[in-house]
Amino acid sequence: QVALAEKPNVLDLLLHSTAIKEGKTSALSDREVRDNLLAILVNGHETVATSVACSIYLLARNGEKYIHAQTEIDQVIERGHGELTEAGVSELHYLESVIQESLRLYPPMAGLQRISLEPDILEGWSIPAKQVIGIPLQPLHMNEEYFGQNTDQFIPERYLEPPVVRNSLSSEIQPSKKCPVQWLHRHNPQANSAD
């Protein structure tokens, strides 16, 4: 293995990554490093861009939730004396719930694929060994058993534990006027309408 640079890049981190195989920790193989790097560079940027765009869209359509998220960000930056630190990012609980809810409503991938290791029966369907199984995400994300009621609505609060207290953020602090989403919301007469 190559020595880790003082300021490592993605490739450095992958070269130093380990995987647990059959109970033992070992370095990633060259193929695993290549496959992960390819996934990050080729696939990762598009899914992240789509997720960010969908989160901004949902906030722009839901003024109260936008104000809640922006106020949380402003308060964390204020506590960091004008900077958003790594510790500050971990305090953005409402923003994290916005991102999770956005991913639930608009998953950037249609589904997942897995290969069955052994024969199995699922809900009466026979699945042979070494069969590629497609798992669509949208039906799972709309299941009220997992996500509660109103799964077709944008409700970031469903991820907060315990449920969010509406007065937890100071109502005296207004969202930053520099945020482009605020401009979009202010100029969109339908922003307060339900999706």
Secondary structure, DSSP 8 states (H G I E B T S, - for coil): -----SS--HHHHHHT-EEEETTEEEE--HHHHHHHHHIIIIIIHHHHHHHHHHHHHHHHH-HHHHHHHHHHHHHHHHHTTT---HHHHTT-HHHHHHHHHHHHHS-SSSEEEEE-SS-EEETTEEE-TT-EEEEEHHHHHT-HHHH-S-TTS--GGGG-SS---GGGS-TTS---TT-HHHHHHHT-TTTTS--
